[in-house]
């Protein structure tokens, strides 16, 4: 089968969407399917186009043997207006990338942003192929519940557009069980139209490793118990709660918080940390995904936070699986689906949304009990190996796809004739 993936976010950017889509494309290619990607010039989460991509309107590159068509967009995330301008510019410019791509059997459109459903639908109609709309975030519910958009014309238009896209999509894929339940319930999509492809993890890349002593010395963190936050510093993540927890633990000289990543809220967080005075906390720039295992290796545990809202109760942060795979106990400040995952796996401790004092106590408790922390490490690793490896998740999704489109999809045949990893490696070397 031939898949065309339309997304605003893709590698070499770092983030949940980028990792998820890279894994999907990689697994589809390993299964013998043909994949092409249409995406933007990399700019997320800093809101600036990466060096090496600036000054271009269109380009094509090879990513692990997969053609990736890139187009210019307005890069900006400092305000709602700039973010909407970024979404709208890519929704228009992506038509240039789509025009350069080969006709697929399926178009897979990743959301958010919601606007991408329009060019995706146009291309699907022109090619006469099914449109699969992937819902990784229930936009506009999330921006309403988080207070990013208030009631008014823009929000009402967003809900109209959401209904239009769901109605004109041939299938809709949910990333979490909460999103799937909402699609079937409040959004009233027919069950036969809704597919499920949850976040997973590469358990070979992310696994327990000895601590990288050189990196720890370089960061000036020798002798410290490191609490790691790795991810986007954005509004939905409520990362300020980690700063408050660090303040509660400022008198524990061995505990140090390391925050790795970028995002629209990072400058505010840096300023807050400076005002409060947090010698036990360090901000670090975003690092390439291939460097993340080293940072995970020096950490003693991970912390994950989410903003309190109804829609966040259905969130399932991708970093949760990464931390489990790396064998790190987790302190989670959230409720709903993310909390149930931690509780079901036994991989950490859960506290309510935005309860930084309880979060500080949970962090202290994990670091104070090495034997219990080790048990959490083993529980988390075992849980993701058994349930959330990408190869199994994508295979299951293809089987769902074959039930919806029996005349187009035949996953068993494709997996039978799948390329071996050795053949893929030889192909990459040739390119």
C-alpha positions in Angstrom: 0.0 0.0 0.0 1.0 3.6 -0.5 0.5 6.1 2.3 0.9 9.9 2.2 1.3 11.5 5.6 0.4 15.2 5.8 1.6 16.8 9.0 2.9 20.2 10.1 5.4 18.5 12.5 8.0 16.0 11.6 11.6 15.0 12.3 14.2 16.5 12.9 11.8 18.4 15.2 11.4 16.9 18.7 8.0 16.3 20.2 5.2 13.8 20.7 3.7 14.2 17.2 7.1 14.1 15.6 8.2 10.9 17.4 4.8 9.3 16.8 4.7 10.0 13.1 8.3 9.0 12.6 7.6 5.7 14.2 4.5 5.2 12.2 6.3 5.9 8.9 9.3 3.7 9.9 7.1 0.7 10.8 5.0 1.1 7.6 8.2 1.1 5.5 9.6 -1.9 7.4 6.3 -3.7 6.6 6.9 -3.2 2.9 4.6 -0.2 2.4 5.5 2.9 0.4 5.4 6.1 2.4 5.7 9.8 1.5 5.5 12.8 3.9 4.4 16.4 3.2 5.4 18.7 6.0 6.7 22.1 7.0 10.3 23.4 7.2 11.3 22.4 10.7 10.6 25.1 13.3 8.9 23.6 16.3 8.9 24.3 19.3 11.1 27.4 19.2 8.9 29.0 16.4 12.0 29.7 14.2 12.9 27.8 11.0 15.9 25.7 11.6 19.3 26.7 10.1 19.8 24.9 6.8 16.2 25.2 5.9 15.8 29.0 5.8 15.1 30.9 2.6 13.5 27.9 0.9 9.9 27.7 -0.5 10.0 23.9 -1.3 12.4 21.1 -0.8 12.5 17.3 -0.8 14.8 15.2 1.2 15.3 11.5 2.1 14.5 10.4 5.6 15.3 6.8 6.3 14.5 6.0 2.7 11.2 7.9 2.8 10.7 11.0 0.6 9.9 14.1 2.7 8.5 17.1 0.9 8.9 20.3 2.9 7.3 23.7 2.3 7.7 27.2 3.8 5.4 28.4 6.5 5.1 31.4 8.8 7.0 30.3 11.9 5.8 31.7 15.1 4.2 30.7 18.4 4.6 33.7 20.7 0.9 34.5 20.6 -2.4 33.0 19.5 -2.5 35.2 16.4 1.0 34.1 15.3 0.2 30.5 16.0 -3.0 30.7 13.9 -1.0 32.4 11.1 1.5 29.5 11.2 -1.3 27.0 10.9 -3.1 28.8 8.1 0.1 29.4 6.1 1.1 25.7 6.2 -2.5 24.7 5.3 -2.1 26.8 2.1 1.5 26.1 1.3 1.2 22.3 1.8 -0.7 22.2 -1.5 2.7 22.7 -3.2 4.1 19.6 -1.4 1.0 17.6 -2.2 1.3 18.5 -5.9 4.8 17.0 -5.9 3.9 13.8 -4.2 2.9 10.6 -5.9 -0.7 9.4 -5.8 -1.2 7.3 -2.7 -3.7 4.6 -1.6 -4.5 6.6 1.6 -3.9 10.1 2.8 -3.2 10.3 6.6 -3.7 13.8 8.0 -2.3 14.5 11.4 -4.2 16.9 13.7 -3.7 19.4 15.3 -3.8 21.8 13.5 -7.4 21.2 12.5 -6.9 23.3 9.3 -5.0 20.5 7.6 -8.2 18.6 7.0 -9.1 21.0 4.2 -6.0 20.5 1.9 -6.1 16.8 2.9 -9.7 16.5 1.7 -8.9 18.4 -1.5 -6.1 16.0 -2.3 -8.1 13.0 -1.4 -10.9 14.1 -3.7 -8.6 14.9 -6.6 -6.8 11.5 -6.3 -10.0 9.6 -5.5 -8.5 8.0 -2.3 -9.7 7.7 1.3 -8.9 10.4 3.8 -7.7 9.2 7.3 -7.9 12.0 9.9 -5.7 11.4 12.9 -6.8 13.1 16.1 -3.9 13.5 18.6 -5.6 16.3 20.4 -9.3 17.2 20.6 -8.9 20.6 19.1 -10.9 22.8 19.6 -12.1 21.3 22.9 -8.6 21.6 24.3 -8.1 25.2 23.5 -11.5 26.0 24.9 -11.0 24.1 28.1 -7.4 25.5 28.6 -8.7 29.0 28.1 -6.7 29.7 25.0 -9.8 30.6 23.0 -13.0 32.1 24.5 -16.5 31.8 23.2 -16.8 33.8 20.0 -16.7 33.6 16.2 -13.2 31.9 16.0 -14.3 29.2 18.4 -17.6 28.6 16.8 -15.9 28.4 13.4 -13.5 25.9 14.8 -16.3 23.6 15.9 -18.0 23.9 12.5 -14.7 23.0 10.8 -14.3 20.1 13.2 -17.7 18.7 12.3 -17.1 19.2 8.6 -13.8 17.4 8.7 -15.1 14.4 10.7 -18.1 14.2 8.2 -15.8 14.2 5.1 -13.1 11.9 6.5 -13.4 8.3 5.5 -11.8 7.2 8.8 -10.8 8.9 12.0 -7.9 7.6 14.1 -7.8 8.3 17.9 -4.5 8.4 19.8 -5.9 7.9 23.2 -8.9 6.0 24.7 -10.3 9.2 26.0 -10.2 10.7 22.5 -11.8 7.6 21.1 -14.6 7.7 23.7 -15.3 11.3 22.9 -15.4 10.7 19.1 -17.9 7.9 19.6 -19.9 9.8 22.3 -20.0 13.6 22.2 -18.9 13.8 18.5 -21.3 11.0 17.5 -19.0 9.3 14.9 -20.1 5.9 13.8 -18.0 3.1 15.4 -17.0 1.6 12.1 -15.3 4.9 11.1 -13.1 5.2 14.3 -9.7 3.5 14.4 -7.3 3.4 17.3 -3.5 3.9 17.2 -2.1 4.8 20.6 1.3 6.3 21.4 4.1 3.7 21.6 7.8 3.6 22.1 11.0 2.3 20.5 12.1 -0.1 23.3 15.5 -0.6 21.6 16.4 3.1 21.5 15.0 3.7 25.0 16.1 1.2 27.5 17.9 1.1 30.9 21.5 2.1 30.5 24.5 2.9 32.8 24.7 6.5 33.7 26.8 8.7 31.2 29.3 9.9 33.8 30.9 12.3 31.3 27.6 14.1 30.6 26.8 14.3 34.3 30.2 16.0 34.9 29.7 18.3 32.0 26.4 19.5 33.4 27.9 19.9 36.8 25.6 17.4 38.4 28.0 14.9 40.0 26.6 13.6 43.3 23.1 14.8 42.5 19.8 12.8 42.3 18.4 14.1 39.0 14.7 14.7 38.5 14.2 14.9 34.7 11.5 16.8 32.7 12.0 16.3 29.0 9.5 17.8 26.6 7.7 20.9 25.3 7.6 23.8 27.7 4.1 24.9 26.7 0.8 25.9 28.3 -0.8 22.5 28.4 2.1 21.0 30.2 1.8 23.2 33.4 5.6 23.0 33.8 5.5 25.8 36.4 4.3 23.1 38.8 7.7 21.5 38.6 9.3 24.8 39.6 7.0 25.0 42.6 7.9 21.5 43.5 11.6 22.3 43.2 11.0 25.3 45.5 9.5 22.9 48.1 12.6 20.7 47.9 15.2 23.5 47.8 16.6 22.5 51.2 17.4 19.0 49.9 20.9 19.5 48.6 21.2 16.2 46.8 18.0 16.7 44.6 18.4 18.6 41.4 15.8 19.2 38.7 16.8 19.2 35.0 14.4 20.6 32.5 15.3 19.7 28.8 13.4 21.2 25.9 11.9 24.4 24.3 8.5 25.9 24.0 6.3 29.0 24.0 6.3 29.2 27.8 10.0 28.6 28.4 11.0 32.2 28.7 8.3 32.8 31.3 9.5 29.8 33.2 13.1 30.9 33.2 12.0 34.3 34.5 9.9 32.7 37.2 12.8 30.5 38.3 15.0 33.6 38.5 12.5 35.5 40.6 11.9 32.7 43.0 15.5 31.6 43.2 16.0 27.9 42.4 19.6 26.8 42.7 18.4 23.2 42.5 17.0 23.6 39.0 18.6 23.8 35.6 17.1 24.6 32.2 18.7 22.9 29.2 18.2 23.5 25.5 16.4 20.9 23.4 18.6 18.0 22.3 18.2 15.7 19.3 16.3 12.6 20.0 19.3 10.4 19.4 21.0 12.2 22.4 18.0 11.7 24.8 19.1 8.2 26.0 22.2 9.8 27.5 20.1 12.4 29.4 17.8 9.6 30.6 20.7 7.6 31.7 21.9 10.2 34.2 18.4 10.8 35.7 17.1 9.0 38.8 13.5 9.6 38.0 11.1 11.6 35.7 8.4 14.1 36.4 5.4 14.7 34.1 2.7 17.4 34.6 -0.5 18.4 32.8 -2.7 21.5 33.0 -6.0 20.9 34.9 -8.8 20.7 32.4 -11.5 18.3 31.3 -9.8 17.5 28.0 -6.4 16.7 29.7 -8.2 13.9 31.6 -8.1 12.0 28.2 -4.4 12.8 27.5 -1.8 10.1 27.3 1.6 11.9 27.1 4.0 10.1 24.8 6.9 10.9 27.1 5.3 8.5 29.7 6.2 5.5 27.5 9.7 6.8 26.9 10.4 7.1 30.6 9.0 3.7 31.3 11.0 2.1 28.5 14.2 3.7 29.9 13.4 2.3 33.3 12.7 5.5 35.1 10.2 5.8 38.0 7.7 8.6 37.3 6.0 11.2 39.4 2.9 12.3 37.5 0.7 15.3 38.3 -2.5 14.5 36.3 -5.7 12.6 36.4 -7.7 10.5 34.0 -6.1 8.3 31.4 -2.4 9.2 32.1 -2.9 8.4 35.8 -4.6 5.1 35.0 -1.6 4.1 32.9 0.9 4.8 35.8 -1.3 3.0 38.3 -1.9 0.0 36.1 1.8 -0.4 35.3 3.0 0.3 38.9 5.7 2.6 37.3 5.4 5.5 39.7 3.3 7.8 41.9 0.3 9.9 40.9 -0.9 13.1 42.4 -3.8 15.4 41.3 -3.6 18.1 38.6 -1.6 21.2 39.7 -0.9 20.0 43.3 2.7 20.9 43.5 3.1 20.2 47.2 1.9 16.6 46.7 4.1 16.4 43.6 7.1 17.4 45.7 6.3 14.8 48.3 6.0 12.1 45.6 9.3 13.0 44.2 10.9 13.0 47.6 9.3 9.6 48.4 10.6 8.0 45.2 14.2 9.3 45.7 14.1 8.3 49.4 13.3 4.6 48.7 15.8 3.1 46.1 14.3 -0.4 46.5 10.8 0.8 45.6 12.1 3.0 42.8 13.9 0.0 41.3 10.6 -2.0 41.4 8.9 0.9 39.6 11.6 0.8 37.0 11.1 -2.9 36.3 7.3 -2.5 36.3 7.4 0.3 33.7 9.8 -1.4 31.4 7.9 -4.6 31.4 4.6 -2.8 30.8 5.7 -1.0 27.6 7.5 -4.0 26.2 4.4 -6.1 26.6 1.9 -3.5 25.4 3.3 -0.5 23.6 6.0 -1.5 21.1 5.4 0.4 17.8 5.6 -2.7 15.6 2.7 -4.3 17.4 0.6 -1.1 17.5 1.0 -0.4 13.8 0.3 -4.0 12.8 -3.0 -3.8 14.8 -3.9 -0.4 13.2 -3.4 -1.9 9.7 -5.7 -4.8 10.6 -8.3 -2.2 11.7 -7.8 -0.4 8.4 -8.3 -3.6 6.4 -11.7 -4.0 8.1 -12.8 -0.5 7.1 -11.3 -0.7 3.6 -11.3 -4.4 2.7 -10.7 -3.8 -1.0 -7.7 -1.5 -0.5 -5.9 -2.7 2.6 -4.3 -6.2 3.1 -1.9 -5.9 6.0 -1.2 -9.6 6.3 0.1 -9.8 2.7 2.2 -6.7 3.2 3.8 -8.0 6.4 4.5 -11.3 4.8 6.5 -9.6 2.1 7.9 -7.0 4.4 11.5 -5.9 3.9 13.9 -7.1 6.5 15.8 -4.6 8.6 19.0 -5.6 6.8 17.4 -4.8 3.4 16.2 -1.4 4.8 19.7 -0.7 6.0 21.2 -1.5 2.6 18.6 0.8 0.9 19.6 3.6 3.2 23.3 3.1 2.6 22.6 3.2 -1.2 20.8 6.5 -0.8 
